[in-house]
Amino acid sequence: MTRSEAEYLEGPRSERRAFAWVMRHYGGLTPAEAWEEALECYPYEPADHACRGLVLHDEAWHWAMLTIHGDRYAVEHPEPAGPPAEDEALG
């Protein structure tokens, strides 16, 4: 299935928004710092990029928490968890 450029762009845009929100609210970053981190985590991939549009099973909030707390985050917080309601409202 081929997606249009606009359809592709919505995926990373949504993930960046959620990632940046967590980085601001739980990581203490400024909006500019949080957005810079989000762009690094979810870069634009050109149409011919082999992994363009690859969908990860973990949501942006999870990757942001790993960034904030380190690799042991999942071990130290094994309970099923999801993004906070404020994060889900960004969708």
N, CA, C and O atoms as CSV, one atom per row, in Angstrom:
chain,resi,resn,atom,element,x,y,z
A,1,MET,N,N,0.836,-1.167,0.000
A,1,MET,CA,C,0.000,0.000,0.000
A,1,MET,C,C,0.892,1.245,0.000
A,1,MET,O,O,1.792,1.375,0.829
A,2,THR,N,N,0.637,2.129,-0.911
A,2,THR,CA,C,1.406,3.367,-1.014
A,2,THR,C,C,0.625,4.495,-0.360
A,2,THR,O,O,-0.545,4.729,-0.662
A,3,ARG,N,N,1.303,5.182,0.540
A,3,ARG,CA,C,0.673,6.307,1.227
A,3,ARG,C,C,1.164,7.598,0.609
A,3,ARG,O,O,2.298,7.687,0.139
A,4,SER,N,N,0.303,8.593,0.616
A,4,SER,CA,C,0.691,9.909,0.110
A,4,SER,C,C,1.684,10.537,1.088
A,4,SER,O,O,1.823,10.084,2.225
A,5,GLU,N,N,2.364,11.578,0.634
A,5,GLU,CA,C,3.304,12.290,1.501
A,5,GLU,C,C,2.580,12.850,2.725
A,5,GLU,O,O,3.104,12.783,3.837
A,6,ALA,N,N,1.396,13.393,2.531
A,6,ALA,CA,C,0.627,13.951,3.651
A,6,ALA,C,C,0.262,12.857,4.656
A,6,ALA,O,O,0.336,13.079,5.864
A,7,GLU,N,N,-0.127,11.692,4.172
A,7,GLU,CA,C,-0.456,10.583,5.069
A,7,GLU,C,C,0.786,10.120,5.832
A,7,GLU,O,O,0.707,9.843,7.029
A,8,TYR,N,N,1.926,10.034,5.153
A,8,TYR,CA,C,3.168,9.654,5.821
A,8,TYR,C,C,3.524,10.670,6.904
A,8,TYR,O,O,3.851,10.288,8.028
A,9,LEU,N,N,3.464,11.961,6.572
A,9,LEU,CA,C,3.881,13.016,7.498
A,9,LEU,C,C,3.066,13.041,8.788
A,9,LEU,O,O,3.582,13.440,9.832
A,10,GLU,N,N,1.815,12.624,8.734
A,10,GLU,CA,C,0.976,12.649,9.927
A,10,GLU,C,C,1.495,11.685,10.994
A,10,GLU,O,O,1.374,11.980,12.183
A,11,GLY,N,N,2.062,10.556,10.611
A,11,GLY,CA,C,2.594,9.588,11.576
A,11,GLY,C,C,3.692,10.185,12.440
A,11,GLY,O,O,3.531,10.263,13.658
A,12,PRO,N,N,4.815,10.614,11.842
A,12,PRO,CA,C,5.885,11.194,12.660
A,12,PRO,C,C,5.449,12.476,13.381
A,12,PRO,O,O,5.904,12.739,14.494
A,13,ARG,N,N,4.584,13.263,12.766
A,13,ARG,CA,C,4.122,14.502,13.407
A,13,ARG,C,C,3.392,14.183,14.709
A,13,ARG,O,O,3.620,14.837,15.726
A,14,SER,N,N,2.535,13.202,14.681
A,14,SER,CA,C,1.786,12.802,15.865
A,14,SER,C,C,2.724,12.237,16.938
A,14,SER,O,O,2.588,12.566,18.116
A,15,GLU,N,N,3.660,11.398,16.537
A,15,GLU,CA,C,4.609,10.819,17.488
A,15,GLU,C,C,5.501,11.897,18.100
A,15,GLU,O,O,5.767,11.873,19.301
A,16,ARG,N,N,5.960,12.837,17.286
A,16,ARG,CA,C,6.797,13.926,17.801
A,16,ARG,C,C,6.054,14.743,18.850
A,16,ARG,O,O,6.609,15.097,19.890
A,17,ARG,N,N,4.803,15.034,18.564
A,17,ARG,CA,C,3.988,15.838,19.475
A,17,ARG,C,C,3.866,15.139,20.834
A,17,ARG,O,O,4.027,15.775,21.876
A,18,ALA,N,N,3.580,13.833,20.821
A,18,ALA,CA,C,3.436,13.069,22.062
A,18,ALA,C,C,4.776,12.947,22.788
A,18,ALA,O,O,4.832,13.101,24.008
A,19,PHE,N,N,5.851,12.672,22.054
A,19,PHE,CA,C,7.178,12.539,22.640
A,19,PHE,C,C,7.592,13.847,23.307
A,19,PHE,O,O,8.069,13.843,24.441
A,20,ALA,N,N,7.412,14.953,22.612
A,20,ALA,CA,C,7.795,16.261,23.148
A,20,ALA,C,C,6.985,16.599,24.391
A,20,ALA,O,O,7.522,17.188,25.329
A,21,TRP,N,N,5.704,16.240,24.420
A,21,TRP,CA,C,4.872,16.510,25.586
A,21,TRP,C,C,5.440,15.814,26.820
A,21,TRP,O,O,5.563,16.424,27.882
A,22,VAL,N,N,5.787,14.530,26.674
A,22,VAL,CA,C,6.347,13.775,27.800
A,22,VAL,C,C,7.684,14.368,28.221
A,22,VAL,O,O,7.962,14.489,29.414
A,23,MET,N,N,8.509,14.737,27.254
A,23,MET,CA,C,9.822,15.298,27.584
A,23,MET,C,C,9.678,16.621,28.347
A,23,MET,O,O,10.501,16.922,29.211
A,24,ARG,N,N,8.656,17.402,28.043
A,24,ARG,CA,C,8.416,18.655,28.772
A,24,ARG,C,C,7.873,18.378,30.170
A,24,ARG,O,O,8.379,18.917,31.154
A,25,HIS,N,N,6.838,17.532,30.257
A,25,HIS,CA,C,6.142,17.334,31.518
A,25,HIS,C,C,6.851,16.399,32.490
A,25,HIS,O,O,6.726,16.573,33.702
A,26,TYR,N,N,7.583,15.424,31.998
A,26,TYR,CA,C,8.257,14.477,32.882
A,26,TYR,C,C,9.779,14.612,32.835
A,26,TYR,O,O,10.468,14.192,33.765
A,27,GLY,N,N,10.298,15.186,31.774
A,27,GLY,CA,C,11.741,15.333,31.638
A,27,GLY,C,C,12.254,16.715,31.950
A,27,GLY,O,O,13.464,16.923,32.043
A,28,GLY,N,N,11.338,17.681,32.116
A,28,GLY,CA,C,11.726,19.034,32.483
A,28,GLY,C,C,12.381,19.836,31.373
A,28,GLY,O,O,13.031,20.844,31.651
A,29,LEU,N,N,12.230,19.419,30.133
A,29,LEU,CA,C,12.827,20.157,29.027
A,29,LEU,C,C,11.958,21.355,28.652
A,29,LEU,O,O,10.750,21.359,28.889
A,30,THR,N,N,12.575,22.346,28.077
A,30,THR,CA,C,11.824,23.477,27.536
A,30,THR,C,C,11.098,22.997,26.278
A,30,THR,O,O,11.453,21.953,25.730
A,31,PRO,N,N,10.100,23.729,25.813
A,31,PRO,CA,C,9.439,23.323,24.572
A,31,PRO,C,C,10.423,23.160,23.404
A,31,PRO,O,O,10.305,22.212,22.628
A,32,ALA,N,N,11.383,24.070,23.275
A,32,ALA,CA,C,12.352,23.976,22.178
A,32,ALA,C,C,13.233,22.740,22.322
A,32,ALA,O,O,13.489,22.039,21.343
A,33,GLU,N,N,13.697,22.473,23.538
A,33,GLU,CA,C,14.533,21.283,23.774
A,33,GLU,C,C,13.750,20.004,23.513
A,33,GLU,O,O,14.264,19.063,22.908
A,34,ALA,N,N,12.503,19.977,23.973
A,34,ALA,CA,C,11.670,18.794,23.795
A,34,ALA,C,C,11.412,18.534,22.315
A,34,ALA,O,O,11.446,17.387,21.870
A,35,TRP,N,N,11.157,19.589,21.557
A,35,TRP,CA,C,10.894,19.420,20.128
A,35,TRP,C,C,12.158,18.952,19.408
A,35,TRP,O,O,12.078,18.130,18.495
A,36,GLU,N,N,13.311,19.462,19.805
A,36,GLU,CA,C,14.578,19.029,19.201
A,36,GLU,C,C,14.801,17.532,19.447
A,36,GLU,O,O,15.202,16.803,18.539
A,37,GLU,N,N,14.542,17.081,20.671
A,37,GLU,CA,C,14.661,15.652,20.995
A,37,GLU,C,C,13.677,14.827,20.153
A,37,GLU,O,O,14.021,13.758,19.651
A,38,ALA,N,N,12.461,15.336,20.009
A,38,ALA,CA,C,11.442,14.624,19.238
A,38,ALA,C,C,11.852,14.499,17.771
A,38,ALA,O,O,11.646,13.454,17.155
A,39,LEU,N,N,12.425,15.553,17.218
A,39,LEU,CA,C,12.881,15.505,15.821
A,39,LEU,C,C,14.014,14.502,15.643
A,39,LEU,O,O,14.109,13.846,14.606
A,40,GLU,N,N,14.868,14.383,16.646
A,40,GLU,CA,C,15.951,13.397,16.572
A,40,GLU,C,C,15.404,11.980,16.652
A,40,GLU,O,O,15.888,11.083,15.961
A,41,CYS,N,N,14.409,11.778,17.484
A,41,CYS,CA,C,13.831,10.448,17.660
A,41,CYS,C,C,12.950,10.038,16.481
A,41,CYS,O,O,12.893,8.862,16.120
A,42,TYR,N,N,12.274,11.002,15.891
A,42,TYR,CA,C,11.357,10.750,14.777
A,42,TYR,C,C,11.730,11.632,13.592
A,42,TYR,O,O,11.012,12.581,13.279
A,43,PRO,N,N,12.855,11.328,12.922
A,43,PRO,CA,C,13.286,12.165,11.804
A,43,PRO,C,C,12.432,11.925,10.555
A,43,PRO,O,O,11.749,10.909,10.430
A,44,TYR,N,N,12.492,12.885,9.649
A,44,TYR,CA,C,11.831,12.719,8.353
A,44,TYR,C,C,12.604,11.663,7.571
A,44,TYR,O,O,13.835,11.690,7.548
A,45,GLU,N,N,11.908,10.747,6.942
A,45,GLU,CA,C,12.536,9.736,6.097
A,45,GLU,C,C,12.090,9.970,4.657
A,45,GLU,O,O,10.891,10.000,4.378
A,46,PRO,N,N,13.040,10.135,3.742
A,46,PRO,CA,C,12.671,10.341,2.346
A,46,PRO,C,C,11.890,9.141,1.789
A,46,PRO,O,O,11.940,8.042,2.343
A,47,ALA,N,N,11.185,9.370,0.708
A,47,ALA,CA,C,10.331,8.336,0.108
A,47,ALA,C,C,11.086,7.059,-0.220
A,47,ALA,O,O,10.501,5.977,-0.183
A,48,ASP,N,N,12.376,7.158,-0.541
A,48,ASP,CA,C,13.136,5.962,-0.907
A,48,ASP,C,C,13.867,5.317,0.272
A,48,ASP,O,O,14.625,4.365,0.083
A,49,HIS,N,N,13.648,5.821,1.473
A,49,HIS,CA,C,14.292,5.265,2.675
A,49,HIS,C,C,13.723,3.874,2.953
A,49,HIS,O,O,12.509,3.680,2.910
A,50,ALA,N,N,14.590,2.916,3.236
A,50,ALA,CA,C,14.171,1.525,3.429
A,50,ALA,C,C,13.177,1.348,4.577
A,50,ALA,O,O,12.310,0.476,4.509
A,51,CYS,N,N,13.288,2.147,5.614
A,51,CYS,CA,C,12.417,1.981,6.787
A,51,CYS,C,C,11.325,3.037,6.881
A,51,CYS,O,O,10.699,3.191,7.930
A,52,ARG,N,N,11.094,3.758,5.803
A,52,ARG,CA,C,10.085,4.815,5.847
A,52,ARG,C,C,8.737,4.247,6.268
A,52,ARG,O,O,8.260,3.252,5.722
A,53,GLY,N,N,8.148,4.896,7.238
A,53,GLY,CA,C,6.819,4.489,7.673
A,53,GLY,C,C,6.794,3.267,8.569
A,53,GLY,O,O,5.720,2.754,8.882
A,54,LEU,N,N,7.964,2.788,8.991
A,54,LEU,CA,C,8.019,1.650,9.894
A,54,LEU,C,C,7.261,2.008,11.172
A,54,LEU,O,O,7.502,3.062,11.762
A,55,VAL,N,N,6.369,1.155,11.591
A,55,VAL,CA,C,5.560,1.416,12.778
A,55,VAL,C,C,6.113,0.603,13.937
A,55,VAL,O,O,6.235,-0.619,13.844
A,56,LEU,N,N,6.448,1.280,15.028
A,56,LEU,CA,C,6.972,0.617,16.208
A,56,LEU,C,C,5.824,0.205,17.118
A,56,LEU,O,O,4.792,0.875,17.161
A,57,HIS,N,N,5.999,-0.889,17.840
A,57,HIS,CA,C,4.908,-1.358,18.700
A,57,HIS,C,C,4.761,-0.528,19.967
A,57,HIS,O,O,3.690,-0.530,20.574
A,58,ASP,N,N,5.797,0.175,20.379
A,58,ASP,CA,C,5.699,1.028,21.559
A,58,ASP,C,C,5.386,2.453,21.128
A,58,ASP,O,O,5.865,2.935,20.101
A,59,GLU,N,N,4.577,3.107,21.933
A,59,GLU,CA,C,4.173,4.471,21.612
A,59,GLU,C,C,5.242,5.472,22.021
A,59,GLU,O,O,6.181,5.140,22.745
A,60,ALA,N,N,5.088,6.684,21.552
A,60,ALA,CA,C,6.069,7.745,21.794
A,60,ALA,C,C,6.319,7.986,23.273
A,60,ALA,O,O,7.460,8.220,23.670
A,61,TRP,N,N,5.267,7.934,24.106
A,61,TRP,CA,C,5.458,8.188,25.537
A,61,TRP,C,C,6.439,7.191,26.125
A,61,TRP,O,O,7.234,7.543,26.996
A,62,HIS,N,N,6.393,5.930,25.653
A,62,HIS,CA,C,7.298,4.898,26.159
A,62,HIS,C,C,8.749,5.232,25.805
A,62,HIS,O,O,9.639,5.120,26.648
A,63,TRP,N,N,8.980,5.639,24.563
A,63,TRP,CA,C,10.342,5.984,24.139
A,63,TRP,C,C,10.838,7.214,24.881
A,63,TRP,O,O,12.022,7.308,25.204
A,64,ALA,N,N,9.950,8.153,25.154
A,64,ALA,CA,C,10.350,9.339,25.910
A,64,ALA,C,C,10.726,8.968,27.339
A,64,ALA,O,O,11.716,9.475,27.867
A,65,MET,N,N,9.955,8.097,27.969
A,65,MET,CA,C,10.276,7.678,29.334
A,65,MET,C,C,11.601,6.922,29.370
A,65,MET,O,O,12.365,7.075,30.323
A,66,LEU,N,N,11.886,6.121,28.366
A,66,LEU,CA,C,13.192,5.458,28.287
A,66,LEU,C,C,14.303,6.489,28.148
A,66,LEU,O,O,15.372,6.334,28.739
A,67,THR,N,N,14.064,7.519,27.387
A,67,THR,CA,C,15.053,8.587,27.215
A,67,THR,C,C,15.301,9.295,28.544
A,67,THR,O,O,16.443,9.610,28.877
A,68,ILE,N,N,14.246,9.542,29.296
A,68,ILE,CA,C,14.354,10.247,30.575
A,68,ILE,C,C,14.993,9.364,31.651
A,68,ILE,O,O,15.900,9.800,32.359
A,69,HIS,N,N,14.514,8.122,31.769
A,69,HIS,CA,C,14.904,7.260,32.882
A,69,HIS,C,C,15.969,6.225,32.544
A,69,HIS,O,O,16.519,5.595,33.448
A,70,GLY,N,N,16.268,6.038,31.284
A,70,GLY,CA,C,17.278,5.061,30.899
A,70,GLY,C,C,16.697,3.690,30.587
A,70,GLY,O,O,15.490,3.470,30.686
A,71,ASP,N,N,17.578,2.775,30.208
A,71,ASP,CA,C,17.169,1.449,29.759
A,71,ASP,C,C,16.479,0.610,30.829
A,71,ASP,O,O,15.768,-0.341,30.503
A,72,ARG,N,N,16.674,0.940,32.075
A,72,ARG,CA,C,16.062,0.151,33.146
A,72,ARG,C,C,14.621,0.581,33.443
A,72,ARG,O,O,13.976,0.015,34.326
A,73,TYR,N,N,14.127,1.558,32.724
A,73,TYR,CA,C,12.775,2.047,32.970
A,73,TYR,C,C,11.751,0.912,32.921
A,73,TYR,O,O,10.930,0.785,33.829
A,74,ALA,N,N,11.791,0.097,31.885
A,74,ALA,CA,C,10.811,-0.981,31.739
A,74,ALA,C,C,10.962,-2.029,32.837
A,74,ALA,O,O,9.967,-2.617,33.262
A,75,VAL,N,N,12.181,-2.272,33.302
A,75,VAL,CA,C,12.417,-3.246,34.366
A,75,VAL,C,C,11.921,-2.697,35.702
A,75,VAL,O,O,11.315,-3.419,36.494
A,76,GLU,N,N,12.179,-1.436,35.939
A,76,GLU,CA,C,11.777,-0.821,37.207
A,76,GLU,C,C,10.295,-0.461,37.248
A,76,GLU,O,O,9.741,-0.230,38.322
A,77,HIS,N,N,9.655,-0.414,36.088
A,77,HIS,CA,C,8.221,-0.101,35.995
A,77,HIS,C,C,7.542,-1.124,35.085
A,77,HIS,O,O,7.075,-0.775,34.001
A,78,PRO,N,N,7.484,-2.407,35.527
A,78,PRO,CA,C,6.952,-3.460,34.644
A,78,PRO,C,C,5.436,-3.480,34.536
A,78,PRO,O,O,4.882,-4.165,33.675
A,79,GLU,N,N,4.761,-2.733,35.405
A,79,GLU,CA,C,3.310,-2.750,35.379
A,79,GLU,C,C,2.814,-2.241,34.024
A,79,GLU,O,O,3.431,-1.373,33.407
A,80,PRO,N,N,1.697,-2.796,33.582
A,80,PRO,CA,C,1.133,-2.265,32.335
A,80,PRO,C,C,0.835,-0.784,32.535
A,80,PRO,O,O,0.174,-0.388,33.495
A,81,ALA,N,N,1.317,-0.015,31.649
A,81,ALA,CA,C,1.114,1.427,31.756
A,81,ALA,C,C,0.818,1.981,30.385
A,81,ALA,O,O,1.172,1.391,29.364
A,82,GLY,N,N,0.188,3.079,30.380
A,82,GLY,CA,C,-0.106,3.739,29.130
A,82,GLY,C,C,0.139,5.211,29.285
A,82,GLY,O,O,0.437,5.696,30.376
A,83,PRO,N,N,0.012,5.914,28.199
A,83,PRO,CA,C,0.222,7.356,28.277
A,83,PRO,C,C,-0.826,7.998,29.170
A,83,PRO,O,O,-1.961,7.528,29.244
A,84,PRO,N,N,-0.445,9.067,29.843
A,84,PRO,CA,C,-1.427,9.771,30.668
A,84,PRO,C,C,-2.541,10.344,29.800
A,84,PRO,O,O,-2.367,10.549,28.599
A,85,ALA,N,N,-3.676,10.595,30.421
A,85,ALA,CA,C,-4.835,11.103,29.682
A,85,ALA,C,C,-4.502,12.379,28.923
A,85,ALA,O,O,-5.001,12.588,27.817
A,86,GLU,N,N,-3.665,13.232,29.501
A,86,GLU,CA,C,-3.297,14.483,28.826
A,86,GLU,C,C,-2.556,14.199,27.522
A,86,GLU,O,O,-2.738,14.905,26.529
A,87,ASP,N,N,-1.722,13.166,27.532
A,87,ASP,CA,C,-0.969,12.772,26.344
A,87,ASP,C,C,-1.910,12.195,25.288
A,87,ASP,O,O,-1.784,12.507,24.103
A,88,GLU,N,N,-2.841,11.365,25.711
A,88,GLU,CA,C,-3.779,10.765,24.774
A,88,GLU,C,C,-4.658,11.823,24.121
A,88,GLU,O,O,-5.107,11.636,22.990
A,89,ALA,N,N,-4.906,12.911,24.802
A,89,ALA,CA,C,-5.737,13.979,24.240
A,89,ALA,C,C,-5.045,14.680,23.079
A,89,ALA,O,O,-5.694,15.370,22.293
A,90,LEU,N,N,-3.711,14.504,22.966
A,90,LEU,CA,C,-2.984,15.142,21.881
A,90,LEU,C,C,-3.284,14.501,20.539
A,90,LEU,O,O,-3.241,15.161,19.501
A,91,GLY,N,N,-3.595,13.176,20.566
A,91,GLY,CA,C,-3.809,12.380,19.372
A,91,GLY,C,C,-4.521,13.049,18.302
A,91,GLY,O,O,-4.751,12.455,17.248
